[in-house]
Amino acid sequence: MSGFSAEWLALREPYDARARNRDVLASVAAAAIAAGEAVGVVDLACGTGSTLRALAPRLPVRQDWRLVDNDLSLLARAAGKKTPGIAVTRIPVDLARDLEAALDGPVNLVTTSALLDLVSADWLDRLVVEVAARRLPFYAALTYDGRVTFDPADPLDGAVIAAVNLHQQTDKGFGPALGPRAAEAAIERFEAAGYAVVHGRSDWQLLPRDHDIQRDMLAGWAGAAREIGAVLLPDAAAWLTRRRDLLAAGRSTITVGHVDIFARPIGTRAAERSQSKSTSSPSG
């Protein structure tokens, strides 16, 4: 999987926290609370633990988190401060190779943030199969969906973001990535697996005062556009200069589209066994 620096993850976390869809979060919390007084969570590609920090206050008091990532330096930062009732175990796993191992053991909820747009269609299929086989609820936040708008607009915005969206579909460590199609694909696959899916937008709203994250994103987008070859180097450089000038003048607002989903298995094993006995009993 492509690595992300701890500095970038720290920079984006406040914007992620602000953007998380409240209706989807409420559905996750309601399902966890209804399941009992304790919850076991596996967080895939945990980074420095932002999902834990966002979700833990909404879950039952007793929580057992397994934080999974292949980056040891990020895992070392992921546990955070100790909180009564919350146990945290950090587990180094290459999710591209050993997804199944990450899900083994007592689990009540699987979570991830900003991961699905990096994975391939084949890997997403593996994920859905493994989660559905265990009949686990699944919460995926902040999946990039390709929507970016700028205010003020620049004539080259569309070409640059189109190039960025092509770059998003290159291999990020899981095979050719789904990129902007990931959220829609995940919803379709979980519904086909017999899940009820709640989903909603979780867009970043970056204002002129959000200078640092805008600066880093603009540079990254210009670099991706150059790398993919869809925008000529002089054009990408000129676009970046114009957008930086707007940012320096306090006139740059950017919306970045994301989608949150919560997929919950319909019914329970006990209910299914009861239904199976009912349908197999002789009538009359």
Buried (B, 14 or more C-beta within 10 A) or exposed (E): BEEBEBEBBEBBBEBBEEBBBEEBBEBBBEBBEEBEEBBBBBBBBBBBBBBBBBBBEEBBEBBBBBBBBBBEEBBEBBBBEEEEEBEBEBBEBBBBEBBBEBBEEEBBBBBBBBBBBBBBBEBBEBBBBBBBEEBBBBBBBBBBBBBBEBEEEBEBBEBBBBBBBBBBBEEBBBEEBBBBBBBBBBBBBBEEBEBBBBBBBBBBEBEBEBBEBBBBBBEEBBBBBBBBEBBEEEBBEBBBEBBBEBBEEEEBBBEBBBBBBBBBBEEEEEEEEEEEEEEEEEEE
